[in-house]
Amino acid sequence: MPIELKTQDTLEYVYHPVPSRTLRFKVKAANDGHVILSEGANPGDADPVLEIFIGGWSNQKSAIRRDRAKPDKALVDTPDALSNDEFRGFWINYLGGAIAVGRENEIEPFLTWTDPAPINVGYFGVCTGYGATGEWIIDDENYDDEPLRNVVLDTPDVPGQAGVVPDNSVLGGFDNENLYVGRAQHEGAVIPGKIVSSHGVCYVAWGGAEHGKPEYEALTGSNLQWVPAVEGQIPPNAVVGGTSEDGETLYIGRAQHDGSTTVGKVQPSHGACYIPYGGQELSYPEYEILVQQ
């Protein structure tokens, strides 16, 4: 059953365990619907937290703030995002430091940021303030088995164990061995790439080069399909793979090169899929993109 809450004009958070890595909710408020993500149920001022402000600044802007400190990590214009007359739906996805905030029934987030020091989110809280009270409906279903919910794989310091992937990892390509879909953090970005099990790393493309990352995440799930695309085209059901260092949403793509099928990142603003190969970052205007069926 959904969690139904009422919040007063106090800016005092009400905490609950997070149901999954994607928090889906509806809120009715005139302004300032605030959500906090924390490791514990009652974080103190010194504990790491993430706050998402929706409809702040008199219902004109939304923001992400780390550890209650300014400046905001992300701030965007969202005029009339909230309503005191009707419920508005939103989702928040947090995994591996990449946080994305979007509207109900929209895949593309309107607010993103990559945390260079990810926290282990266990609880969320909601509140209202600055003249607003709120009504909340929190979806308590667990979505962690969906394709967008990735599995964290911190490579263990055990010889022969690096490069492990879960049994239900998504096969992305082939280059003398199976390549799996993964992603890793690099230079403030969370970048989709290829897991090469025999190398013990996930390779990502960035800054003209290929980078091998021993700590990565592997994509798991089913009901996925590769479809052709060109020059930055993004189907409405494309799987979000990460974010650039500038906050742009990256998608999971692949391209053919030198007899291989290699997984990389689709960056819409560049109109291309970038793949990591042979130490380089290679650009392809024609590629395949991963979508949910």
Summary of the structure (lengths in Angstrom):
residues: 293
radius of gyration: 19.6
end to end distance: 26.8
largest distance: 61.8
contacts: 1001
relative contact order: 0.16
helix: 3%
strand: 56%
